[in-house]
């Protein structure tokens, strides 16, 4: 295979107890996965070095990811995403060299497509935020956000599967009225309330020196109705004594924190082989053996690199080079079916 260059910067014994009668149920809960309609799609980089396997557990590696952009569909997400693999297909609708395998969910970035409630009516994980999947059911997912600038604080929320994507969208701006006044936290910790002189619903703990900006148009008896939109969207009250009012005019008409665009590695082959386009679907195997079960297919219309031909089989690579086979494998198609 031509070189690829990167252009960018014995288990412990335990006593048997009555509690073990629930073991089968517990195992079933661990192995349960999200339903057939729960599919997350997008084109984005997969962690460089991440592996795609041919089985939900164990099995062999059929592909390694390079850090370049890959079209993807993630499904069959485990009830506990940290304890198993999800199903990944390297296609999302447009023609691609599609491999169907299994991957650790943590190797694939997931983003919110809309605001997800943390405290109903008051705090949400904002749209277009990178989150960690922590649970899955038939048609919904639970996600965790690491709050930017905080002391490793997280916020969790649940939503239907269509509230998540593998590709980041553009953040939504919050319109700030011209009459609004800005407020900063006086200290690194602030209690957020459900109403003026109400109950504490969330305590925000920021790092020293990290300013959290809010705006408001309403104050009442020593309390201020705060609004903000960053990685969290907040609509709650706080004590005026915990806030530092900004001078009139110091707040922008529209506030949104800076974001970083997600870009994949730009890869190229040192000695580029021919690129061809498939005119029909062609099964792909991990080894040169017709008895091997296909691990995917080249979809009609997909562009691929043609590498070496060996004993009636041709090795190929996807044009975007988002994944490569392991050293002991390949992406093999019958030579007789190789596109011209």
Number of C-alpha atoms within 10 A of each C-alpha: 15 12 9 15 11 14 9 8 5 3 4 4 6 6 5 8 7 7 7 11 10 10 11 10 11 12 10 12 14 15 17 18 25 21 16 11 12 23 22 21 23 23 19 22 24 25 17 16 13 19 24 27 24 20 17 17 13 8 10 13 21 27 24 20 22 24 22 21 22 24 24 27 21 25 23 22 31 26 24 20 22 14 12 19 26 23 23 26 22 23 21 18 12 11 17 25 30 22 27 20 23 26 24 22 24 18 17 19 19 25 25 25 22 20 20 24 19 20 17 9 11 19 24 22 30 23 24 23 24 23 20 20 26 20 19 24 20 17 16 18 23 21 24 18 20 19 18 16 15 17 15 11 15 13 18 19 20 19 17 15 23 17 18 29 23 24 21 21 15 11 20 14 12 15 12 19 13 12 11 18 21 23 24 16 21 15 17 17 16 19 16 24 23 18 18 18 15 12 12 15 15 17 12 16 18 21 15 12 9 14 15 19 20 23 25 20 15 12 15 13 9 11 20 25 23 23 22 21 24 23 22 22 20 22 22 22 27 24 20 18 12 18 19 14 18 15 10 10 12 11 18 15 13 11 17 15 10 8 12 5 9 10 11 19 18 17 19 16 15 11 10 13 16 10 16 16 18 20 15 13 17 20 19 25 25 25 20 20 14 11 8 11 12 19 20 20 21 26 21 16 16 20 21 22 19 20 18 14 15 12 8 13 21 21 25 25 23 20 20 19 21 25 27 20 21 17 11 9 16 21 29 29 26 20 15 9 15 19 15 10
